[in-house]
Amino acid sequence: MPFSSKGFTEAYRVKALSLLDQMWEWSNQGELPVIVDAASCSHTIVDSMPEILIGEELERFENIRVLDIVEWLDQEVVEHLEITEDLGRIAVHPPCSGEHMGTTDALLALADACGDAAVPEGAACCGTAGDRVMLHPELVESATREERAGLEAGNFDCFVSANRTCEMGLEMVAGKPFESIAALLERASRPQVTLA
């Protein structure tokens, strides 16, 4: 993805083919799904990668089931979890890639299973754009001005998203402990231990 977004087409193709080989191995030649815990990576793999694959490469790719973590948690995991703790009011930052893939409603539903989830007032693209938060933090500072006000006004207990770089960028500029929706679900469904 970083090569593609910066216009390094040849490097992008080399890395995409390397990733295809790894996914083919990890999935046991397509028998197991590949779960991706970063919406921007999921979006690149599912929507962009097929465009550069040809012949046998594309055939192999089409035999691999790639799921974003939000899809996997929503479709195959949450129904098997017992939520043991209400985590309170949860701020949900929908990443742009999740918007493109149509996973925002599922992200909100997963967070809502753990407490009272809401998208903060003013939430939009955080401007992180992968490595931009590390290279140009002022972009994230500017892009999140309204969302940060919404985070302060929302009296939130937890802060989640579905893309680590968005989580890092928001944590850096808003000072809130953003985490993955997977981590939130794990915490909300921990078995309750009673000591005798």
DOKOL-77222 format. One record per residue: chain; residue number from 1; residue in three letters; x, y, z of N, C-alpha, C in turn. Coordinates in pm, whole numbers. Last residue first. Example, Ala and Ser with C-alpha at 12.3 -4.5 7.8 and 13.67 -1.06 7.14 Angstrom:
% residues 2
SITE   unit   pos   code      n.u      n.v      n.w     ca.u     ca.v     ca.w      c.u      c.v      c.w
SITE      A     2    SER     1285     -225      708     1367     -106      714     1290        3      787
SITE      A     1    ALA     1319     -569      780     1230     -450      780     1320     -330      780
***
This chain:
% residues 196
SITE   unit   pos   code      n.u      n.v      n.w     ca.u     ca.v     ca.w      c.u      c.v      c.w
SITE      A   196    ALA    -1340    -1838     4537    -1419    -1903     4642    -1360    -1876     4778
SITE      A   195    LEU    -1362    -1586     4299    -1278    -1658     4394    -1364    -1714     4506
SITE      A   194    THR    -1455    -1579     3968    -1499    -1561     4106    -1410    -1646     4195
SITE      A   193    VAL    -1411    -1416     3671    -1351    -1510     3764    -1402    -1478     3904
SITE      A   192    GLN    -1560    -1397     3362    -1560    -1342     3498    -1509    -1449     3592
SITE      A   191    PRO    -1387    -1393     3055    -1464    -1468     3155    -1451    -1402     3293
SITE      A   190    ARG    -1414    -1111     2844    -1330    -1193     2930    -1416    -1268     3032
SITE      A   189    SER    -1543     -942     2670    -1590    -1081     2678    -1500    -1171     2763
SITE      A   188    ALA    -1422     -698     2668    -1564     -703     2709    -1613     -846     2728
SITE      A   187    ARG    -1170     -761     2565    -1183     -714     2702    -1326     -728     2753
SITE      A   186    GLU    -1236     -834     2302    -1168     -930     2390    -1187     -889     2536
SITE      A   185    LEU    -1345     -595     2206    -1430     -715     2219    -1367     -818     2312
SITE      A   184    LEU    -1111     -436     2209    -1228     -398     2289    -1318     -520     2312
SITE      A   183    ALA     -949     -568     2025     -905     -558     2165    -1022     -523     2256
SITE      A   182    ALA    -1102     -529     1794    -1074     -666     1840    -1032     -664     1987
SITE      A   181    ILE    -1092     -258     1754    -1221     -315     1793    -1202     -458     1844
SITE      A   180    SER     -790     -118     1886     -862     -196     1785     -995     -246     1841
SITE      A   179    GLU     -786      207     2046     -745       68     2030     -829        2     1921
SITE      A   178    PHE     -683      517     2189     -754      443     2084     -697      304     2070
SITE      A   177    PRO     -674      701     2444     -617      568     2420     -698      485     2318
SITE      A   176    LYS     -616     1041     2350     -710      938     2394     -654      800     2358
SITE      A   175    GLY     -486     1261     2246     -449     1215     2379     -544     1111     2437
SITE      A   174    ALA     -515     1362     1997     -628     1380     2089     -595     1337     2232
SITE      A   173    VAL     -276     1306     1864     -325     1443     1865     -437     1467     1965
SITE      A   172    MET     -221     1029     1924     -117     1133     1931     -175     1273     1946
SITE      A   171    GLU     -465      903     1878     -406      897     2011     -302     1008     2029
SITE      A   170    LEU     -494      951     1606     -589     1009     1700     -535     1009     1842
SITE      A   169    GLY     -273      801     1511     -285      943     1484     -379     1012     1582
SITE      A   168    MET     -334      540     1603     -211      608     1646     -223      759     1628
SITE      A   167    GLU     -576      492     1466     -572      486     1612     -450      560     1666
SITE      A   166    CYS     -483      505     1203     -584      601     1250     -582      608     1402
SITE      A   165    THR     -313      282     1212     -255      415     1192     -355      525     1230
SITE      A   164    ARG     -492       65     1262     -393      105     1362     -337      244     1338
SITE      A   163    ASN     -829       57     1230     -708       78     1152     -602      137     1245
SITE      A   162    ALA    -1069       77     1351    -1037      -52     1288     -917      -36     1195
SITE      A   161    SER    -1122      207     1680    -1129      219     1536    -1098       82     1479
SITE      A   160    VAL    -1224      347     1999    -1187      240     1907    -1193      284     1762
SITE      A   159    PHE    -1219      418     2335    -1197      479     2205    -1148      372     2108
SITE      A   158    CYS    -1416      463     2634    -1328      384     2547    -1326      448     2409
SITE      A   157    ASP    -1570      659     2754    -1486      575     2839    -1382      498     2758
SITE      A   156    PHE    -1664     1000     2681    -1640      861     2641    -1547      790     2739
SITE      A   155    ASN    -1791     1259     2662    -1780     1185     2789    -1763     1035     2763
SITE      A   154    GLY    -1809     1428     2440    -1886     1305     2442    -1879     1223     2569
SITE      A   153    ALA    -1641     1646     2428    -1779     1670     2470    -1856     1541     2494
SITE      A   152    GLU    -1404     1529     2332    -1405     1595     2464    -1549     1611     2517
SITE      A   151    LEU    -1488     1442     2081    -1437     1345     2179    -1441     1404     2320
SITE      A   150    GLY    -1555     1684     1959    -1659     1585     1984    -1616     1480     2085
SITE      A   149    ALA    -1300     1792     1940    -1400     1862     2021    -1514     1767     2056
SITE      A   148    ARG    -1194     1606     1762    -1137     1616     1898    -1232     1690     1991
SITE      A   147    GLU    -1343     1661     1535    -1361     1533     1602    -1306     1538     1744
SITE      A   146    GLU    -1242     1914     1466    -1384     1900     1506    -1408     1768     1580
SITE      A   145    ARG     -966     1845     1415    -1005     1953     1507    -1149     1935     1558
SITE      A   144    THR     -851     1666     1243     -931     1613     1354     -981     1720     1450
SITE      A   143    ALA     -697     1800     1054     -810     1719     1008     -903     1675     1121
SITE      A   142    SER     -491     1920     1211     -591     2001     1142     -716     1921     1107
SITE      A   141    GLU     -354     1691     1305     -397     1796     1398     -509     1880     1336
SITE      A   140    VAL     -290     1572     1066     -385     1505     1154     -441     1605     1255
SITE      A   139    LEU     -104     1762      976     -220     1727      894     -329     1663      980
SITE      A   138    GLU       95     1764     1169        8     1882     1160     -114     1855     1072
SITE      A   137    PRO      249     1540     1130      143     1534     1232       48     1655     1227
SITE      A   136    HIS      393     1413      894      329     1545      897      216     1546     1000
SITE      A   135    LEU      505     1163      951      580     1259      871      526     1401      883
SITE      A   134    MET      320     1028     1100      457     1032     1149      540     1137     1077
SITE      A   133    VAL       89     1058      951       88     1105     1091      230     1115     1147
SITE      A   132    ARG      150      933      711      146     1080      717      149     1132      860
SITE      A   131    ASP      142      660      677      258      715      749      254      867      762
SITE      A   130    GLY     -192      647      646      -76      558      662       33      622      743
SITE      A   129    ALA     -360      885      684     -313      835      555     -186      752      566
SITE      A   128    THR     -460     1072      870     -341      994      902     -277      938      775
SITE      A   127    GLY     -695     1211      845     -577     1263      778     -451     1184      800
SITE      A   126    CYS     -936     1127      939     -841     1178     1038     -714     1232      975
SITE      A   125    CYS    -1249     1201      803    -1115     1149      777    -1017     1211      874
SITE      A   124    ALA    -1455     1260     1090    -1440     1249      945    -1303     1186      922
SITE      A   123    ALA    -1659     1374     1352    -1568     1270     1301    -1573     1266     1149
SITE      A   122    GLY    -1842     1549     1460    -1730     1605     1385    -1633     1502     1328
SITE      A   121    GLU    -1918     1358     1743    -1955     1472     1660    -1829     1523     1589
SITE      A   120    PRO    -1820     1013     1738    -1815     1148     1795    -1857     1254     1694
SITE      A   119    VAL    -2040      750     1713    -1937      821     1638    -1935      963     1693
SITE      A   118    ALA    -2092      527     1988    -2133      641     1907    -2012      695     1830
SITE      A   117    ALA    -2212      266     2204    -2120      317     2101    -2179      434     2024
SITE      A   116    ASP    -2214      140     2501    -2296      238     2430    -2207      309     2330
SITE      A   115    GLY    -2095     -192     2488    -2137      -77     2569    -2231       10     2488
SITE      A   114    CYS    -2045     -397     2318    -1957     -385     2436    -1998     -271     2529
SITE      A   113    ALA    -2207     -371     2105    -2221     -494     2183    -2143     -486     2313
SITE      A   112    ASP    -2105     -142     1993    -2229     -130     2070    -2256     -256     2153
SITE      A   111    ALA    -1895     -248     1847    -1865     -162     1962    -1988     -151     2053
SITE      A   110    LEU    -2046     -385     1654    -1951     -457     1740    -1919     -376     1865
SITE      A   109    ALA    -2184     -172     1535    -2259     -279     1602    -2169     -357     1697
SITE      A   108    LEU    -1970      -27     1420    -2055       34     1524    -2131      -71     1603
SITE      A   107    LEU    -1883     -218     1234    -1792     -167     1337    -1870     -106     1453
SITE      A   106    ALA    -2110     -240     1073    -2066     -356     1151    -1971     -314     1261
SITE      A   105    ASP    -2109       16      958    -2224      -27     1041    -2186     -147     1128
SITE      A   104    THR    -1861        8      815    -1883      101      926    -1999       59     1016
SITE      A   103    THR    -1798     -138      591    -1793     -208      720    -1825     -117      840
SITE      A   102    GLY    -1763      -62      323    -1898      -81      376    -1903     -152      510
SITE      A   101    MET    -1525        9      213    -1559     -134      210    -1700     -162      262
SITE      A   100    HIS    -1523      285      261    -1518      236      123    -1562       90      113
SITE      A    99    GLU    -1520      281      541    -1632      345      471    -1639      292      327
SITE      A    98    GLY    -1274      163      580    -1394       92      623    -1518      149      557
SITE      A    97    SER    -1114      371      491    -1114      244      417    -1234      158      455
SITE      A    96    CYS    -1161      565      688    -1205      588      549    -1212      458      471
SITE      A    95    PRO    -1276      431     1004    -1171      467      908    -1226      481      767
SITE      A    94    PRO    -1475      566     1251    -1480      482     1132    -1368      522     1034
SITE      A    93    HIS    -1426      564     1581    -1377      639     1465    -1381      546     1344
SITE      A    92    VAL    -1634      569     1853    -1594      489     1738    -1551      582     1625
SITE      A    91    ALA    -1638      567     2198    -1620      651     2080    -1567      564     1967
SITE      A    90    ILE    -1859      436     2430    -1748      403     2340    -1749      495     2218
SITE      A    89    ARG    -1941      416     2765    -1962      493     2642    -1838      480     2553
SITE      A    88    GLY    -1903       84     2898    -1944      224     2906    -1965      288     2770
SITE      A    87    LEU    -1856     -183     2888    -1739      -95     2892    -1775       54     2886
SITE      A    86    ASP    -1986     -443     3057    -2027     -324     2983    -1915     -223     2998
SITE      A    85    GLU    -1881     -776     3036    -1860     -645     3099    -1906     -535     3005
SITE      A    84    THR    -1928    -1004     2898    -1933    -1014     3043    -1917     -880     3113
SITE      A    83    ILE    -2066    -1145     2625    -2017    -1016     2674    -2038    -1014     2824
SITE      A    82    GLU    -1969    -1432     2486    -2055    -1384     2593    -1995    -1254     2644
SITE      A    81    LEU    -1951    -1505     2140    -1894    -1445     2260    -2003    -1413     2362
SITE      A    80    HIS    -2058    -1586     1907    -2009    -1691     1995    -1951    -1638     2125
SITE      A    79    GLU    -2113    -1359     1764    -2228    -1440     1808    -2187    -1551     1905
SITE      A    78    VAL    -1856    -1265     1694    -1931    -1201     1803    -2048    -1285     1853
SITE      A    77    VAL    -1754    -1426     1469    -1702    -1434     1606    -1802    -1385     1711
SITE      A    76    GLU    -1841    -1396     1205    -1803    -1528     1252    -1765    -1539     1400
SITE      A    75    GLN    -1920    -1137     1133    -1983    -1251     1068    -1956    -1385     1137
SITE      A    74    ASP    -1770     -960     1298    -1914     -944     1284    -1981    -1072     1232
SITE      A    73    LEU    -1507    -1047     1268    -1566    -1040     1401    -1719    -1037     1393
SITE      A    72    TRP    -1487    -1025      984    -1467    -1153     1051    -1532    -1153     1189
SITE      A    71    GLU    -1527     -748      942    -1614     -849      878    -1607     -981      954
SITE      A    70    VAL    -1311     -648     1092    -1449     -612     1128    -1547     -712     1067
SITE      A    69    ILE    -1086     -749      960    -1113     -793     1098    -1258     -762     1138
SITE      A    68    ASP    -1159     -847      624    -1118     -744      719    -1159     -790      858
SITE      A    67    LEU    -1061    -1143      461    -1162    -1072      541    -1097     -963      624
SITE      A    66    VAL    -1020    -1334      179     -959    -1228      259    -1071    -1153      329
SITE      A    65    ARG     -981    -1643       59    -1086    -1562      123    -1019    -1462      216
SITE      A    64    ILE     -844    -1730     -244     -813    -1696     -105     -924    -1606      -52
SITE      A    63    ASN     -891    -1754     -508     -915    -1873     -425     -883    -1851     -278
SITE      A    62    GLU     -804    -1523     -622     -949    -1544     -614     -987    -1668     -535
SITE      A    61    PHE     -526    -1569     -622     -584    -1467     -534     -734    -1491     -515
SITE      A    60    ARG     -505    -1761     -826     -470    -1797     -688     -536    -1700     -590
SITE      A    59    GLU     -587    -1600    -1043     -660    -1723    -1010     -632    -1766     -866
SITE      A    58    LEU     -389    -1407    -1047     -527    -1368    -1017     -610    -1489     -977
SITE      A    57    GLU     -173    -1573    -1120     -168    -1490     -999     -310    -1456     -954
SITE      A    56    GLU     -245    -1678    -1368     -240    -1768    -1253     -235    -1692    -1120
SITE      A    55    GLY     -344    -1370    -1497     -338    -1514    -1517     -346    -1594    -1389
SITE      A    54    ILE     -233    -1099    -1287     -270    -1155    -1418     -263    -1307    -1414
SITE      A    53    LEU     -289     -811    -1084     -259     -954    -1098     -308    -1005    -1233
SITE      A    52    ILE     -375     -558    -1046     -239     -574    -1100     -200     -720    -1121
SITE      A    51    GLU     -631     -576     -943     -612     -499    -1066     -473     -520    -1127
SITE      A    50    PRO     -619     -702     -694     -659     -781     -812     -633     -710     -945
SITE      A    49    MET     -542     -481     -520     -447     -582     -560     -490     -662     -683
SITE      A    48    SER     -772     -325     -459     -669     -277     -552     -578     -387     -606
SITE      A    47    ASP     -956     -460     -288    -1004     -376     -397     -897     -337     -500
SITE      A    46    VAL     -811     -627     -107     -935     -674     -170     -973     -592     -293
SITE      A    45    ILE     -579     -478      -34     -570     -617      -79     -694     -657     -160
SITE      A    44    THR     -684     -226       38     -583     -237      -69     -579     -379     -124
SITE      A    43    HIS     -856     -301      247     -908     -231      129     -811     -244       12
SITE      A    42    SER     -674     -408      431     -782     -491      375     -833     -431      245
SITE      A    41    CYS     -526     -175      487     -461     -290      422     -565     -382      360
SITE      A    40    SER     -722      -20      609     -655       31      488     -584      -82      414
SITE      A    39    ALA     -798     -177      832     -893     -150      723     -824     -103      596
SITE      A    38    ALA     -641     -434      974     -616     -294      939     -700     -264      816
SITE      A    37    ASP     -609     -720     1006     -647     -631     1115     -603     -487     1087
SITE      A    36    VAL     -733     -972      809     -644     -856      808     -694     -755      911
SITE      A    35    ILE     -728    -1316      768     -791    -1206      840     -691    -1092      848
SITE      A    34    VAL     -788    -1550      532     -682    -1461      578     -753    -1341      639
SITE      A    33    PRO     -934    -1878      579     -942    -1735      545     -818    -1661      595
SITE      A    32    LEU     -807    -2184      439     -837    -2100      554     -851    -1955      511
SITE      A    31    GLU     -760    -2285      181     -851    -2357      271     -895    -2271      389
SITE      A    30    GLY     -572    -2166       15     -709    -2121        6     -807    -2192       98
SITE      A    29    GLN     -328    -2288       85     -375    -2289      -54     -525    -2261      -64
SITE      A    28    ASN     -321    -2209      356     -312    -2350      317     -376    -2370      179
SITE      A    27    SER     -294    -1948      407     -432    -1998      393     -437    -2146      359
SITE      A    26    TRP      -19    -1910      405      -92    -1895      531     -230    -1959      524
SITE      A    25    GLU       31    -1943      122       88    -2035      222        7    -2031      352
SITE      A    24    TRP     -111    -1731       18     -136    -1865      -35      -86    -1969       64
SITE      A    23    MET       10    -1520      150     -131    -1550      179     -167    -1690      130
SITE      A    22    GLN      266    -1532       28      251    -1555      173      107    -1591      207
SITE      A    21    ASP      202    -1474     -240      268    -1600     -205      251    -1633      -57
SITE      A    20    LEU       94    -1215     -201       11    -1322     -256       71    -1459     -222
SITE      A    19    LEU      322    -1079     -115      209    -1096      -23      118    -1209      -71
SITE      A    18    SER      468    -1086     -355      523    -1148     -234      412    -1176     -133
SITE      A    17    LEU      297     -937     -515      322    -1078     -549      381    -1153     -430
SITE      A    16    ALA      316     -692     -382      185     -758     -394      204     -907     -425
SITE      A    15    LYS      586     -627     -418      536     -655     -282      401     -726     -286
SITE      A    14    VAL      584     -591     -699      675     -687     -637      625     -726     -498
SITE      A    13    ARG      393     -384     -726      369     -515     -786      457     -622     -722
SITE      A    12    TYR      525     -176     -590      394     -222     -545      366     -363     -599
SITE      A    11    ALA      748     -138     -751      768     -187     -614      637     -242     -557
SITE      A    10    GLU      612      -38     -977      689     -162     -986      712     -222     -847
SITE      A     9    THR      488      201     -877      410       91     -933      486      -41     -936
SITE      A     8    PHE      488      422     -670      596      329     -703      534      198     -753
SITE      A     7    GLY      299      606     -577      323      595     -720      438      505     -761
SITE      A     6    LYS      226      607     -319      330      703     -356      371      690     -502
SITE      A     5    SER       44      406     -297       -3      542     -270      100      647     -308
SITE      A     4    SER      208      181     -351      100      218     -442       61      363     -422
SITE      A     3    PHE      374      175     -126      433      190     -259      327      238     -358
SITE      A     2    PRO      190      137       84      271      259       80      334      282      -58
SITE      A     1    MET       81     -119        0        0        0        0       86      127        0
***
